[in-house]
Amino acid sequence: MDRLFEGVEVTQQRGDIAATEVTSIELDSRNVVPGSLFFCLPGLQADGHDFAAAAVDSGAVGLVVERLLPLPVPQAVVAPGTARHAMARIAGNFYGDPARSLLTIGVTGTNGKTTVTHLLATILDAHDMPCAVIGTLDGARTTPEAPVIQKILDGARHGGRKAAAIEVSSHALTQGRVDGIHFAAAVFTNLSHDHLDHHQTMEAYFTAKALLFEPQRTSLAVINTDDQWGRRLLDGVRVPAVSFSSGDATAVRTTSGRTTFSWRGHAVALALTGAYHVTNALAAATTAVALGVPEETVVRGLARARPVPGRFEVVDVPASFTVVVDYAHTPDGLEVALDSARRLAGDNRVLCVFGCGGDRDRAKRPLMAAVASNAADVTVITSDNPRHEDPRAIVEEVRRGVADEAAVIVEPDRALAISRAVGLARPGDVVLVAGKGHETFLEIAERHLPFDDRLVVADAVRRLDPAPSEMTP
């Protein structure tokens, strides 16, 4: 069959789809142009087969379907439940498998993926291997749909990049978005409570993550053995593996805008705030060395790294206290961020503002409240992308996990919640605003309303009274 369908099991055909000239790969009928091959993907809320006629009207020259449709264009039928996997293979074939022309690294785990991919990029850039990064900061999904990934990789290859670091989510693995990509290395950062609305159990969540480390997907596994799931992965992996742990770093010091530590006899300096970035740096450093980058180059690359938006990002405001914005939206992520905030605060207080998103894993809501109310001196529970849920109902579910109501403020309006926390901060305190990180919107129902925690923090500080607040929660 035509090279476009290589590696894809087609169970039935209508028309000569192999002879059809395809100019683009699409899964959204609104993006179809003349020459497109349209994929009819069944989903939870919509079925792509229902949009096939619109795609043909817009110029689609062929369809990949799970059932034949009464439409006058060539069609390739694949087995039920396999259309996404077929799309990934066909997209890779369409773009000429660009991942094989690059040193391609996949990073998976509950937390840390974004920072690790960016640190890998700075290291590889220092090694004269310009590196593209694909992940959370680029769009709506941590890992884009397969045609988007392949298009980005193709652009990177033709743009002179020599490497690519890709965040690989559990959803991407179960939905086949990275099928057909063979990674030079796959990195496991950690696994903790998240996405159980999708996976149902931690066991299923782990099984999804472990897919990245199968021999047909990667040549090397790099695994965090501080994590219990990482140790289990290391025991069962069937490819060459190296590990890292927090014990690989000594003499850790962190201040606002700087973290230093010793690694393999080298003094490492990061222009990043937060002790947890040490583990992220170790993940990147261990991977790079395993792929042939000299240790001295690793250190030089880490020194060039700039703060990743929304990852323990210190907001530049004229205040006697420190405000940090972080993407932490899981119990473990929040605990790690609060630990870094505590180290930064020293003997001063930590104030935490956080909420939980709607239409997502409800079981983690009280767990996050328990973490925050145990680790912070003042906790402000608020809203965070309620989507189709009532923000106040989400807040009430969060409150069930509070350890000490006396040190908790409930303010569903996120802007007011941030203002309350900033108003309570004393000199030397650290205010952690968690959950949204780099995001610049609030998702309410079908709307995306402009909202950037960093800008809201700056406005709240600007409106402070000149005299220090004497309020207490």
Buried (B, 14 or more C-beta within 10 A) or exposed (E): EEEBBEBBEBEEBBBEBBEBEBEBBBBBBEBBEEBBBBBBBBEEEEEBBEBBBEBBEBBBBBBBBBEBBEBEBBBBBBEEEBBBBBBBBBBBBBBEBBBBBBBBBBBBBBBBBBBBBBBBBBBBBBBEBBBBBBBBBBEEBBBBBBBBBBBBBBEBBEEEBBBBBBBBBBBBBBBBBBBBBBBBBBBBBBBBBBBBEBBEEBEBBBBBBBBBBBEEBBEBBBBBBBBEBBBBBBEEBEBEBBBBBBEBBEEBEBEEEEBBBBBEEBEBBBBBBBBBBBBBBBBBBBBBBBBEBEBEBBBBBBBBBEBBBBBBBBBEBEBEBBBBBBBBBBBBBBBBBBBBBBBBBEEBBBBBBBBBBBEBBBEBBBBBBBBBBBBBBBBBBBBBBBBEBEBEEBBBBBBEBBBEEEBBBBBBEBBBBBBBBBBBBEEBBBBBBBBBBBBBEBBBEEEBEEBBBBEBBBBBBEEBEEEEEEEEB
